[in-house]
Every structure is written in structure tokens, then in C-alpha cells.
């Protein structure tokens, strides 16, 4: 049977809770494979594994239980190896890398910060900051709304100002929070967000980081700022090419 991998820890990591179970229906028992100074938290891999809510939560629960006892390098959901010996083989091959990552992540957690514009508020702000835009809008108003070309010109200028504001605010969010983190990882771009950043934060500094994020939110009412965490440090694992292959990558 294939082996499902949740994460990698130091061999000295405290024992996991008795009876801990992970993915599968019924949930499969979690066990630990050791190799040298490292260990992998695993279970058997169920057939037909899919990213359903119950399975995702089971994966997260195992990582949360492991993380409560010390540093863990979390694997993405669906990381499956052919068998136990393949997992221990990877631990042996990548021992130096995984030890370095464990040292970097020890005592640290991840916070993901996303920000987007509050449309009405940012439109009001760019108009307030630009005498030219206000003048054009007033001229159009006085002429009964303006011609099609005048309305188009105003719309294009407003769109350009909002775009510039997005870049300015994205840099501002990073500038305010980056000094409070050990490392920053830029997440994938997606529609609706002008910022998607993950911060690696010392556990002892987490309160200060959250306070700074709250001040950022209060001080910039044209921004919607969302903070998710503390999370396992997925964005900072850097597993390299020897990471177990996600389930489904071979057409399962």
C-alpha cells in the first residue's frame, strides 16, 4: 500500500497523541517512520483520495497535533510515496536540506495576509488626491454628463489611478509588516487581491505582528485586510525535487 506523508520532524520530536488518525474513511492510524536524525509522520494512503473537506481537515489536524509538540515541515495535502522505504529513502537523501529547514522554522509560524480595495472608498480617495480628476468630473457634470469621449477619458484616467493605487498599497502593506517577520513569501496572484503575502513569524512575536496588521487595517479604511494564521509554514518548507508526489499527479 502507498504511504501518505503529512510532514517531517526531527527524530527527537515529542511523541504524537495516542490514537491519532488521519485521512481515509474510516480514518487511518498515523505512525512515524524514522531515518537518522529525521522522522516522517505518515499513514497508509487510502485509495481514491480526493481533496474533500473531511480529508483536508484530517490532514490539517494531524499537522496541528504534530506542530503543538515542536517544529514540523508540513507536506501539501495529497503527498503520497510508493511505500515506507521510499519515504525513509527521501529522508536519507535530503537529510541536510530538511535539517536546515527545521532549524529555520523552529519556533516560527506562518501568517498569510491578503488585501483588496474597498471599491467605493478607493474611488473617493483617488478623486480626492487628484485635482485633475476632480476638474474633469466637475466639467462633465456641468455639461450634463459630458460627451462619450469625455466620459471615456475620465473613466480611463480613474482606472489608471486605481491601478497605480493598487501597486502603492501593495508595497505599503509589505513595508509595514515585513520588518516584523523573519521571511516573506509572495503568493500566487489571483483576481480580487492586490496583496497575497505569507510571513514567517516568531511565535513570541506573533502578538506584535497581529497588532501591526490591525493598525494597518484601521489606518487604511480603503483597504480590506485579511489575516489567516497561525498556519503550518507551508510557504517556507522548500522541499526540493525529492518531495513525495501529490496524489493524482500520475492520473489516479
N, C-alpha and C positions, 0 to 999 in steps of 0.2 A: 504494500500500500504506500502511496505517496505521503510525504511529510509536509505538513503545514507549518510555516515558520512565523511566529509573532514578533520576535525580537531577539537581540543578542545582548548578553550581560557578561560581567566578569564572573569567573568561576566562584569567587568569594561572595557573590551576591546572596543576600538572605534567602532562605527557603520560601517558596511560594505557599500560599494558604492551602491547607488540605482540601481536597475535593474540588479544586479549581477546574472548571471546564470551559471549553472554547466553542469554536464553530461546529456546525453539524446538527443534525436532528435525528436522535437526541444529541445534546452537546457532548463532544468527545473530550476525554480527560486530557489535561495539559500535563506535559512532562518536560524534563530538562535533559539535554544532551551536552556533555562536556568534552572539551578538547583543549589540552594545555591549560592556559590561564583563562580561557573563554568558555562560555556556555550559550546554548541556544534554547529558547523557550518554544516548544513545539507541541503539536498533537498530530494524530493521524489526519489526513486530508480527506474530507468527505467527497463522494462523487457528485458531480453536477453542482459544485459550489457556485453560487451567484451572489452578487452584492445586494442582498435583501436586507431590510432594516435589522432584523434579528441577528443576522450574521455579522453585519457591521458593528452592532452594539457588542456582540460577543468578543470580537477582535479588540475593540476599544477597552472592554472590561478587563481582559487579560493583561493588556498593556498598563492599565491603571493600577491593577494589583501589583504587577511587577515594579512599576515606577514608584509605588509607595515605599518600597524597600531600598531603592537606590537607582543608579543610572541604568537606563535601558536604551539600546538603539532600536527604535521601532521599525519594523518592516511594513510596507504598504499592504493593505488588505489584498488577499489572494496570492501571497508569495508562497509558492509550492516547490519543493525539491523532489526528485525521484524517490529518495529514500533517506533514512537516517545517516547512512555513511556519506551520502552526498553533502549533507549539511555539515557534518564534522570535517569533511574534506575542505569545504569552503572556509570554515573557521581556521583550519591549519594554514591554508594558502594565504588568507588575508589577515592573519593574526596581527601583524604590525599596524595595519590600517585600522582595524577595529579597536585595538588598544588605544591608538591615538585619538579616535573619535570618542571613546568612552572618557578619556581624560578631558577632552574639550567640553563635553556635555555634562560632566559631573556637576551636580548641584544647580543645574540650569533647566529652564522650561521654555517653551515656545509660546509666543502670543502673536496671533495673526490680526492685523489691522487693515480694515478696508474703509475707504472713504468715497463718498459721492457728493455731488452738488444737490442742494435743495433748489429746484429749478427757479421758483419764483424769487427766492431770496438772492440767488446769484445774478439773476437778470436785473433786479433792483440795484445790486451792488455795482455791476459793470456800467449801468446807466449813471449812477451817482458819481462814479470815478471818471467819467468821460464827458467833458463839456461838448465835444464834437457830436457824440451820440445824442445827448440831450438836445442840442441845437437842431439836428436833423429831425428828431422825433417831434419837436415843437413846430418846426416848419411844416411837416406833414400834417400835423393836427390842424394848424391854422388854414391849410389849403384843402380842408375837407378829407384828409387822409392821405393826400399825395397821390401822384401818378403811380402806375405799376412799376416803372423804373425806379422811382424814389423809394417806394416800399421795398423793392428788391434790394436796393443798395443798403437801406437801413438794416434789413434782415441779415444780409451777408456780413455787415460790419459787426452787428451784435453777435453773430455766430463766431466770428473770428475772435472777438473779445472774450467770449466764454471759453473758447478753446485755449487761449493764452492763460486765462484764469485757472483752467484745469492744470496746466503744467506748473504754474506758480504755486497752486495749493498742494499739488503732489510733492513738490520739493519742500514746501513748508512743513508738511506732516512728517516727512522723513527727517528733516533738520531738527524738529522739536523732540523726536523720540529716539533717534539713533544714538545720541550720547549716553542714553540710559541702558543700552543693550551691548552685549559682548559681540554680537554679529547680527547682520541683516541679510535677509534673502528676499529677492524680488520674485513675487508670484506671477503666474501667467496673467496676461491681460484678458479682461472679459468685459462685455457690454455692461454699462451701468456703473462701473467703478473707475475712479481716476487714480486710486491707490490700492494696491494689494501687496502688502509687505508682511513678512514674518520676522519677528525679533527674537533672538535668543537672549533670555534674561536670567540673571542670577536669582534663585529663589528668594534670597534675602533682600533683593532689590525690587521684587515684584510689586510691592505696595506703592513704591515711588513711581514705577513705570505706569501703573494704572491711574495714579493721581495725575500724572502728566497728560495721559490720554484724556482724562475727564476735563482737565483745564483746556486742552485743545478743543474739545467738543463745545464747551461753554463759551470759549472766546471767539469761536468762528461759527456763528449761527447759520451761515450759508452752507455749512458742511454737515453731512450726516456721517458720523464716525462710529464704526462698529469694531469692538474688540472681542476676540474669541480666544479663550485660554483660561488657565494654563493647559497646554497641549503637550503630548509627547513631541519631541523635537524632530518631526518628520523632515522638515526643510533643511536640516543640518546634519543628516546622517551621512550623506555622501558615500553610499555603499560600494560604488565602483562596479565594474563589469561582472563581479562574482556574486552579485545578489541573486538569490533564488528567483526563478522566473515566475511572474504572476500567472495564476490560473487563467486559462482561456487563451493565452498567447500562442498556444500550439493548436488552437481550434477545438478545445474541449467544449 
